[in-house]
Amino acid sequence: MKNLKFIKKIESEIYKRCNSLLSQQEVDGTWRYCFENSVITDAYMLILLRTIDYKKESLIKRIAERILSKQSQDGLWRIYPDEEPANLSATIQAYTALLYAQSFSNTEEQLQNAKHFIIDNGGLKNADLLTKVFFAMNGLYRWPELPIDPAILFSLPQTSPISPYDISSYARAHFAPVMLMIESKKKLTSRFTPDLSELVGKTEQESNIDDWINLFSTLNIRDSYYSTKKGNLLSYIQNHIEPDGTLLSYGLTTIFMVYGLLSNGVDRTSSIIQNALSGLMKMFCEINGTLHLQNSPSTTWDTSLMLYTLLEAGVPPTHANLLKGAGFLLSQQQSKYGDWTVHNPDALPGGWGFSLGNTQHPDLDDTQAALRTFARYCRTSSSYYSSYEKGLSWLLSMQNDDGGWAAFEKNTNRYLIGSLPIKHAKDALIDPSTPDLTGRTLEFLGSYHGLNQNHRSIKKGVSWLLSNQESNGSWYGRWGVCYIYGTWAAVTGLRSCGVHTNEKALQKAKKWLFSIQNEDGGWGESCESDSLRKYVSLNKSTPSQTAWALNALTSLNDKPNSKMEEAVSWLLSKQEASYPTGAGLPGAFYIRYHSYEHIWPLLALTHYYKKYY
């Protein structure tokens, strides 16, 4: 009787959640949830608006309120709630932005702790590289004397030891506008620019050059390439501006672009600047009455995952809401030849991007997510069939030579670049194969396209995953937090391609997952795992991480056990989340996807119910 009640409760909860999510769909067929990142985007946006003397004080005030709302009780800022000590760069960003806002002075008690924390921890010279770059752009930090012109990187031929296309696409988009300013050491100041001399530190002039020299001079670029011109950088920027005015649909790259263009004589009233500002304004979302600038609104990603989950949960493909959503996804498939063609010149376009308005920067994860929906529709319409075939072909063509899949481009895992003495060089400067991307791609290809290890691509992908398992049985996840995420993706990918549960690697993974389960039945992992590159418990459970773990275990067990039933009970009773489980840059950038607390628990409950009952 108890078991019957348990089954009915799962069934009822799936039905209830499906109806709730269907009611949240927008009229254009999308699901729109906030992509909540740290205060860096809010701080930089506020500083930009002050620098161009933006007149709408109400907007400045609302952004400042958002920054203040993220201040911890000790007066400092963190990039995830349990970060200890507080984050120096985030605290510098928030503190400085509030000075620009002029809502407070640096002598007021609300900012005193932040000021002392910054000074006690070495000041601006100990901030991360991106913070130093942005502060130099604003005249708050000294541009260094460089032994070479870093803009030379954008003029090197692809046959040279290093070319710009050996660096990850997201790094290129950040570097290009910065290089425009480095060349002439431009800085943009205004009547709002604060005096940060107390925070710079006496050794700033000797110390701040180190990161820059590491970044550019260790590339060992030959003198013969010194003819780099500004036009190369401007051309790159102009060719990567999206129709909505943003640079590759990222908030931070667009802010940097505005600075780069203004410093090179482009008037702030020009269409390119105004379009960029308009694109940035569309990136704001409301959180608890405050206004937050999303670095990359996740509309396409959220909509793809939502459609996939609802279809898995039993909502019929003919449902009007799903048809509308599928129509939206169809409109988002890309037809442009983007930077990905440099390393994959023979492939035709067919991928999807992350954000609404992304037309030239597709990624592997969004593509496999969209294709899951189209696999259900391709037999009903020639348009969907054609779209599915193009997407599948592009996805398969983007497999790296090592057998794995990366995020945005193919074969951009240059040892020389990843080994540069720069913090997070392997995470920010290159785009290698990762267990999460490889696992999720294999899971799609196995579950939805029916491929197994008889297929060459699958065999290579499975081999790559098996050779990249951690010694404790887990896998590292690059774009989620972190080992639970990677293990879920790897396990479900391997199982979908026919790897037997008796495989030693899968047995180790199962043992590891059970070993880290919390007493309440759920799972929770700290963002600190990402920085330390080893599993760190959060000491509390989160909906998405619990769902990932349960989903992996469901794929590994013929029958449910009491530990899995405890996980189901936890998911049935817990829905809200506040902890970031998405990752952007280890130790620097994490995301709370507001969609994840809805999508992943429903998917895990659905798979559990369908397999066992």
C-alpha positions in Angstrom: 0.0 0.0 0.0 2.8 2.4 0.9 4.5 1.7 -2.4 1.3 2.4 -4.3 0.9 5.7 -2.5 4.5 6.6 -3.4 3.9 5.8 -7.1 0.7 7.8 -7.2 2.5 10.7 -5.5 5.2 10.7 -8.2 2.6 10.4 -10.9 0.6 13.3 -9.5 3.6 15.5 -9.1 4.8 14.9 -12.6 1.3 15.9 -13.9 1.1 19.0 -11.7 4.6 20.2 -12.6 3.9 19.7 -16.3 0.8 21.8 -16.1 2.6 24.5 -14.1 5.4 24.7 -16.6 3.1 24.8 -19.6 1.4 27.8 -18.0 4.7 29.7 -17.8 5.3 29.7 -21.6 5.5 33.1 -23.3 3.3 34.0 -26.2 6.3 33.6 -28.6 6.7 30.0 -27.6 9.7 30.5 -25.3 10.3 29.9 -21.6 12.2 32.8 -20.1 14.0 32.4 -16.8 16.8 34.6 -15.3 20.4 33.6 -15.9 21.7 34.9 -12.6 25.4 35.5 -12.4 27.6 37.4 -10.0 27.7 41.2 -9.5 30.4 41.6 -12.2 27.9 42.4 -15.0 25.9 44.8 -12.8 29.0 46.6 -11.6 30.6 47.0 -15.0 27.2 48.1 -16.5 26.8 50.7 -13.8 30.3 52.0 -14.3 29.8 52.2 -18.1 26.5 54.1 -17.7 28.3 56.6 -15.4 31.2 56.9 -17.8 28.9 57.9 -20.7 26.9 60.2 -18.4 23.7 58.2 -18.8 20.8 60.4 -17.6 18.3 57.9 -16.2 19.1 57.9 -12.4 16.3 55.5 -11.7 18.2 52.8 -13.6 21.5 53.6 -11.9 19.7 53.3 -8.5 18.1 49.9 -9.3 21.4 48.4 -10.4 23.1 49.8 -7.2 20.3 48.2 -5.2 21.0 44.8 -6.9 24.7 45.1 -6.0 23.8 45.9 -2.4 21.4 43.0 -2.2 24.2 40.6 -2.9 26.4 42.0 -0.1 27.1 39.5 2.6 26.5 40.2 6.3 30.2 40.9 6.8 30.0 43.7 4.2 31.8 41.8 1.5 30.8 40.1 -1.8 31.1 36.5 -2.8 30.6 34.7 -6.1 28.9 31.8 -4.4 27.3 31.8 -0.9 29.7 29.5 0.9 32.9 31.1 -0.5 35.5 31.7 2.2 37.2 34.0 2.4 35.1 36.5 0.4 36.0 37.2 -3.2 38.5 40.0 -3.6 37.7 40.8 -7.3 33.9 40.7 -6.7 34.3 43.0 -3.7 36.4 45.4 -5.7 33.9 45.4 -8.5 30.9 46.0 -6.2 32.7 48.6 -4.0 33.8 50.6 -7.0 30.5 50.5 -8.7 28.7 51.9 -5.6 31.2 54.7 -5.5 30.3 55.5 -9.1 26.7 55.4 -8.2 27.3 58.0 -5.5 24.7 56.5 -3.3 27.4 56.1 -0.7 30.8 57.4 0.1 33.8 55.2 0.9 33.7 56.5 4.5 30.2 55.2 5.2 29.9 52.1 7.4 28.2 50.1 4.7 31.4 50.1 2.6 34.0 50.3 5.3 34.5 46.6 5.7 34.8 46.2 1.9 37.5 48.9 1.7 39.5 47.4 4.5 39.2 43.9 3.1 40.5 45.1 -0.3 43.5 46.9 1.3 44.3 44.0 3.6 44.3 41.6 0.7 46.7 43.5 -1.4 44.5 45.9 -3.2 43.8 46.1 -7.0 47.1 44.4 -7.9 45.8 41.1 -6.5 42.5 41.3 -8.4 41.9 38.9 -11.3 43.1 39.8 -14.8 39.6 40.8 -16.1 39.1 43.2 -13.3 42.5 44.8 -13.8 41.7 45.2 -17.6 38.4 46.8 -17.0 39.8 49.2 -14.3 42.7 50.2 -16.6 40.1 51.0 -19.3 38.4 53.3 -16.8 41.7 55.0 -15.6 41.5 53.3 -12.3 44.6 51.1 -12.9 47.8 51.7 -14.8 48.2 50.3 -18.3 51.4 48.4 -18.3 54.4 48.8 -20.6 54.3 45.7 -22.8 57.3 44.2 -24.7 55.1 43.6 -27.7 51.9 44.9 -29.3 49.3 42.3 -28.2 47.0 43.2 -31.1 49.5 41.4 -33.3 47.7 38.2 -32.3 44.8 39.2 -34.6 47.1 39.6 -37.6 48.9 36.3 -37.5 48.2 33.8 -40.2 46.6 30.5 -39.3 49.9 28.7 -40.2 51.8 30.6 -37.5 52.6 28.9 -34.1 49.8 30.8 -32.5 46.7 32.4 -34.2 43.7 34.1 -32.7 41.6 31.0 -33.7 43.7 28.8 -31.4 42.2 30.8 -28.5 38.7 30.1 -27.4 35.9 32.0 -29.1 34.8 33.6 -25.8 38.4 34.7 -25.0 38.7 36.3 -28.5 35.5 38.3 -28.0 36.9 39.7 -24.8 40.4 40.4 -26.0 39.6 42.3 -29.3 38.1 45.4 -27.7 40.6 45.4 -24.9 43.5 45.3 -27.5 42.0 48.4 -29.1 42.6 50.3 -25.9 46.0 48.7 -25.0 47.5 49.9 -28.3 47.2 53.5 -27.3 46.7 53.0 -23.5 43.4 54.8 -23.7 41.3 55.3 -20.6 37.8 56.7 -20.2 37.0 58.8 -17.2 34.1 61.0 -16.2 33.0 63.3 -13.4 31.9 60.2 -11.6 35.3 58.4 -11.6 36.3 57.8 -8.0 39.8 58.1 -6.4 41.0 54.5 -5.7 44.6 55.5 -4.8 44.2 53.9 -1.4 43.3 50.6 -3.0 46.1 50.5 -5.6 49.0 49.8 -3.2 52.6 51.1 -3.3 53.9 48.2 -5.4 51.3 48.5 -8.2 53.7 49.8 -10.8 56.1 46.9 -10.3 53.4 44.2 -9.9 50.6 44.8 -12.3 52.7 44.1 -15.4 53.2 40.4 -14.5 49.9 39.1 -15.8 50.1 41.1 -19.0 53.6 39.9 -19.8 52.5 36.3 -19.1 49.5 36.7 -21.3 51.2 38.1 -24.3 55.0 37.8 -24.3 55.1 34.1 -23.5 53.4 33.5 -26.9 56.9 34.1 -28.3 55.6 35.9 -31.4 58.2 36.8 -34.0 59.1 40.5 -34.7 58.1 40.0 -38.4 54.5 40.1 -37.4 54.6 43.6 -35.7 52.6 45.2 -38.5 49.3 44.6 -36.7 46.9 47.4 -37.4 43.9 48.6 -35.6 41.7 47.7 -38.7 42.1 44.0 -37.9 40.6 44.4 -34.5 37.8 46.7 -35.7 37.0 44.3 -38.5 36.8 41.4 -36.1 34.4 43.4 -33.8 32.2 44.6 -36.6 31.9 41.1 -38.1 30.8 39.6 -34.7 28.2 42.1 -33.8 24.8 40.5 -33.6 21.6 42.0 -35.0 20.6 43.1 -31.5 23.8 45.2 -31.3 25.7 43.0 -28.8 29.1 41.4 -29.4 28.4 37.7 -29.7 25.4 38.0 -27.4 27.5 38.5 -24.2 27.0 41.3 -21.8 30.6 41.7 -20.7 32.0 41.5 -24.3 29.5 44.2 -25.3 30.5 46.5 -22.5 34.1 46.0 -23.4 33.2 46.7 -27.1 31.6 50.0 -26.2 34.8 51.1 -24.3 37.0 50.0 -27.2 35.0 51.9 -29.8 34.6 55.0 -27.7 38.3 55.1 -27.1 38.9 55.0 -30.8 36.8 58.0 -31.7 33.4 56.4 -32.2 30.8 58.9 -30.9 28.5 57.8 -28.1 25.5 58.9 -30.2 26.5 56.7 -33.1 24.2 53.8 -34.2 26.8 51.2 -33.2 27.1 52.4 -29.7 23.4 53.1 -29.3 22.5 49.6 -30.7 25.0 48.0 -28.2 23.4 49.9 -25.3 19.9 48.8 -26.5 21.1 45.2 -26.7 22.5 45.5 -23.1 19.2 46.9 -21.8 17.4 43.8 -23.2 19.6 41.6 -21.0 18.2 42.9 -17.7 15.9 40.7 -15.6 14.0 41.3 -12.4 15.2 39.4 -9.3 13.4 40.1 -6.0 12.5 43.7 -7.1 16.1 44.5 -8.2 17.5 44.7 -11.8 20.2 42.3 -12.8 22.2 42.3 -16.0 22.5 38.8 -17.3 25.7 38.1 -19.1 24.0 35.8 -21.6 20.2 35.4 -21.3 19.5 31.7 -21.6 16.2 31.8 -23.6 17.1 29.3 -26.3 18.8 26.9 -23.8 15.9 27.0 -21.4 13.3 26.5 -24.1 15.1 23.5 -25.6 15.5 21.9 -22.2 11.9 22.6 -21.3 10.5 21.1 -24.5 12.7 18.0 -24.1 11.6 17.5 -20.5 7.9 18.0 -21.2 8.0 15.5 -24.0 9.9 13.0 -21.8 7.2 13.6 -19.2 4.4 12.5 -21.5 3.1 15.8 -22.9 2.1 14.9 -26.5 4.0 16.4 -29.3 0.7 17.7 -30.8 0.1 19.9 -27.7 -0.3 23.5 -28.8 2.3 24.8 -26.4 4.9 22.3 -27.6 4.2 23.0 -31.2 4.7 26.7 -30.6 7.9 26.1 -28.7 9.2 23.8 -31.5 8.4 26.6 -34.0 10.5 29.0 -32.0 13.4 26.6 -32.0 13.1 26.1 -35.7 13.5 29.9 -36.2 16.7 29.8 -34.0 18.7 27.3 -36.0 21.7 29.1 -37.5 22.6 29.4 -41.1 25.7 31.6 -40.9 29.2 30.4 -41.2 30.8 31.5 -37.9 34.3 31.2 -36.4 33.8 27.4 -36.0 34.5 27.0 -39.8 38.2 27.8 -39.2 38.8 24.4 -37.8 35.9 22.7 -39.5 35.8 24.2 -43.0 33.9 21.4 -44.7 30.8 21.4 -42.5 27.6 23.2 -43.3 25.8 25.4 -40.7 23.1 23.8 -38.6 23.7 24.5 -34.9 21.9 26.5 -32.2 23.2 29.2 -29.9 22.5 29.8 -26.2 20.7 33.2 -26.3 17.9 34.8 -28.2 19.5 36.8 -31.0 22.6 34.6 -31.3 23.0 34.1 -35.0 26.7 33.1 -35.5 28.0 31.5 -32.3 26.4 28.0 -32.0 27.5 25.6 -29.4 27.4 21.8 -29.0 25.2 21.7 -25.9 22.5 23.9 -27.3 22.5 21.9 -30.5 22.1 18.5 -28.9 19.4 19.9 -26.7 17.4 21.4 -29.6 17.8 18.2 -31.6 16.1 16.2 -28.8 12.9 18.0 -29.6 13.3 17.8 -33.3 13.8 14.1 -33.1 10.1 13.9 -32.1 8.9 16.1 -35.0 11.2 15.2 -37.9 8.8 12.5 -39.2 5.8 14.9 -39.2 7.2 17.8 -41.2 9.8 18.2 -44.0 10.9 21.4 -42.3 11.7 19.7 -39.0 13.3 16.7 -40.9 15.6 19.1 -42.8 16.5 21.0 -39.7 17.2 17.8 -37.8 19.5 16.5 -40.5 21.5 19.7 -40.7 21.8 19.9 -36.9 22.9 16.3 -36.6 25.4 16.6 -39.4 26.9 19.7 -37.8 27.0 18.1 -34.3 28.9 15.0 -35.6 31.3 17.1 -37.6 32.3 19.0 -34.5 33.8 16.0 -32.7 37.4 16.6 -31.7 40.1 14.4 -33.0 40.6 13.1 -29.5 37.1 11.7 -29.5 35.4 14.2 -27.2 33.3 17.2 -27.8 34.0 20.8 -26.7 31.7 23.7 -26.2 32.0 26.0 -29.3 34.8 24.9 -31.6 36.7 22.0 -32.9 40.3 21.0 -32.0 41.1 24.2 -30.1 43.1 22.5 -27.3 46.6 23.9 -27.9 49.0 22.8 -25.3 51.1 25.9 -25.6 48.1 28.2 -24.8 46.7 26.0 -22.1 50.1 25.9 -20.4 50.6 29.7 -20.2 51.3 30.9 -16.7 47.9 32.6 -16.5 45.3 31.8 -13.9 42.6 29.6 -15.5 44.4 29.5 -18.8 43.0 26.0 -19.4 39.5 27.1 -18.6 39.4 30.5 -20.4 41.9 30.5 -23.2 41.2 27.1 -24.8 38.1 25.0 -25.6 38.9 21.4 -25.0 36.8 18.2 -24.9 34.9 17.9 -21.6 33.1 15.0 -20.0 29.8 16.9 -19.7 29.7 18.0 -23.3 30.8 14.6 -24.5 28.5 12.7 -22.2 25.4 14.7 -23.1 26.2 14.5 -26.9 26.6 10.7 -26.6 23.3 10.5 -24.6 21.5 12.3 -27.4 23.1 10.2 -30.2 22.3 7.0 -28.3 18.9 7.6 -27.0 17.4 9.7 -29.8 19.4 8.6 -32.9 19.9 5.0 -32.0 23.7 5.0 -32.4 26.0 2.6 -30.5 29.6 1.6 -30.4 29.4 0.2 -33.8 29.4 3.8 -35.0 33.0 5.2 -35.3 32.1 8.6 -33.6 30.4 6.8 -30.7 33.3 4.4 -30.2 35.7 7.3 -30.1 33.5 9.3 -27.7 33.0 6.3 -25.3 36.8 5.7 -25.4 37.5 9.4 -24.5 35.1 9.3 -21.6 36.4 6.1 -20.2 40.0 7.4 -20.3 39.1 10.7 -18.6 37.3 9.3 -15.5 38.7 10.5 -12.2 40.3 8.0 -9.9 37.4 8.1 -7.4 34.9 7.2 -10.1 33.6 10.6 -10.9 34.0 12.9 -14.0 34.7 16.6 -14.0 31.9 18.8 -15.4 33.2 22.0 -17.0 29.9 23.9 -17.4 28.0 22.8 -14.3 28.9 22.3 -10.6 30.7 20.1 -11.0 31.7 16.4 -10.4 28.0 15.5 -9.8 27.2 17.2 -13.1 30.0 15.6 -15.1 29.4 12.2 -13.6 25.7 12.4 -14.5 26.5 13.4 -18.1 29.1 10.8 -18.5 27.1 7.9 -17.0 23.9 8.6 -18.9 25.9 9.1 -22.1 27.8 5.8 -21.7 24.6 3.9 -20.8 22.7 5.3 -23.8 25.4 4.1 -26.2 25.2 0.5 -24.8 27.9 0.4 -22.2 26.8 -2.3 -19.8 26.2 -1.4 -16.1 28.8 -4.1 -15.2 31.5 -2.0 -16.8 34.1 -1.2 -14.1 33.9 2.6 -14.8 30.2 2.7 -14.3 30.4 0.6 -11.1 32.9 3.0 -9.7 30.7 5.9 -10.6 27.7 4.4 -8.9 29.7 3.7 -5.7 31.0 7.3 -5.7 27.5 8.8 -6.1 26.1 6.8 -3.2 29.1 7.7 -1.1 28.4 11.4 -1.3 24.6 11.3 -0.8 23.4 13.5 2.1 21.5 12.2 5.0 18.3 14.0 3.8 18.4 11.9 0.7 19.7 14.6 -1.7 23.0 15.7 -3.1 24.8 19.0 -2.9 28.2 20.1 -4.2 30.0 23.4 -3.5 31.3 25.6 -6.2 34.6 25.3 -4.4 35.0 21.9 -6.2 35.5 23.8 -9.4 38.5 25.8 -8.1 40.1 23.0 -6.2 39.4 20.4 -8.9 38.3 17.9 -6.2 34.8 17.2 -4.8 33.7 19.4 -2.0 30.4 18.8 -0.3 28.0 21.7 0.1 26.6 20.1 3.3 23.1 20.7 2.0 21.1 19.4 -1.0 20.1 21.3 -4.1 17.3 20.3 -6.6 19.4 20.2 -9.7 22.3 18.2 -8.2 20.0 15.8 -6.6 18.2 15.3 -9.9 21.4 14.7 -11.8 22.6 12.1 -9.3 19.2 10.3 -9.2 19.0 10.4 -13.0 22.5 8.8 -13.3 21.6 6.1 -10.7 18.4 5.4 -12.5 20.3 4.6 -15.6 22.6 2.3 -13.6 20.1 0.3 -11.5 17.6 -2.3 -12.7 15.6 -1.8 -9.5 15.3 1.2 -7.2 16.7 0.9 -3.7 16.0 2.8 -0.5 18.6 5.4 -1.1 17.1 6.3 -4.5 13.6 6.4 -2.9 15.0 8.9 -0.4 16.2 11.0 -3.3 12.8 10.9 -4.9 11.1 11.9 -1.6 13.5 14.8 -1.3 12.7 16.0 -4.9 9.0 15.7 -4.3 9.2 18.0 -1.2 11.8 20.5 -2.4 11.5 22.8 -5.4 13.1 26.1 -4.7 16.8 26.8 -5.1 19.2 29.6 -4.5 22.6 28.1 -5.0 24.4 28.4 -8.3 24.9 25.1 -10.1 26.0 26.4 -13.4 29.7 27.2 -14.1 31.3 29.7 -16.4 34.9 30.2 -15.1 36.3 28.3 -12.1 36.7 30.5 -9.1 35.3 33.5 -11.0 31.9 33.0 -12.5 29.0 30.9 -11.5 25.3 30.9 -12.6 22.1 30.2 -10.9 19.8 29.1 -13.7 16.3 29.8 -12.5 15.0 27.2 -14.9 17.1 24.3 -13.4 15.0 23.9 -10.3 12.0 23.2 -12.6 13.6 21.2 -15.4 16.0 18.7 -13.9 13.8 17.5 -11.0 10.9 16.9 -13.4 13.2 15.0 -15.7 14.7 12.8 -13.0 11.2 12.0 -11.5 10.0 11.2 -15.0 12.9 8.8 -15.9 12.5 7.1 -12.5 8.8 6.6 -12.9 9.0 5.4 -16.5 11.7 2.9 -15.8 10.4 1.4 -12.6 6.6 1.7 -12.8 
